[in-house]
Amino acid sequence: MANVTLSLPENMHRRMKKFSEVRWSEVARKAIEKKVADLELLEKLTSRSTLTEKDAEEISGKINREVAKRLLA
């Protein structure tokens, strides 16, 4: 198994130390595994897409404007 060194802000490290019973390396390993699985799924779903980055930005803009309208209404 490979080793990875992780840098954390000192404040976060102090907070984590309060929970010494937690296996933080396991928490990090699971979070990384979930992120990789999510990215692999996204890659699979978009591999045949004909959308350009510009198309995606336009769709995102439309969604954001609609959400903003509903929240401000």
QUIRAZI-V430982 format. One record per backbone hydrogen bond with DSSP energy under -0.5 kcal/mol. NH is the residue of the N-H (numbers start at 0). CO is the residue of the C=O. If there is no record, write none. Layout:
nh=NH co=CO
nh=NH co=CO
This chain:
nh=12 co=8
nh=13 co=9
nh=14 co=10
nh=15 co=11
nh=16 co=12
nh=17 co=13
nh=17 co=14
nh=18 co=15
nh=19 co=16
nh=21 co=18
nh=23 co=21
nh=25 co=22
nh=26 co=22
nh=27 co=23
nh=28 co=24
nh=29 co=25
nh=30 co=26
nh=31 co=27
nh=32 co=28
nh=33 co=29
nh=34 co=30
nh=35 co=31
nh=36 co=32
nh=37 co=33
nh=38 co=34
nh=39 co=35
nh=40 co=36
nh=41 co=37
nh=42 co=38
nh=43 co=39
nh=44 co=40
nh=45 co=41
nh=46 co=42
nh=48 co=45
nh=55 co=51
nh=56 co=52
nh=57 co=53
nh=58 co=54
nh=59 co=55
nh=60 co=56
nh=61 co=57
nh=62 co=58
nh=63 co=59
nh=64 co=60
nh=65 co=61
nh=66 co=62
nh=67 co=63
nh=68 co=64
nh=69 co=65
nh=70 co=66
nh=71 co=67
nh=72 co=68
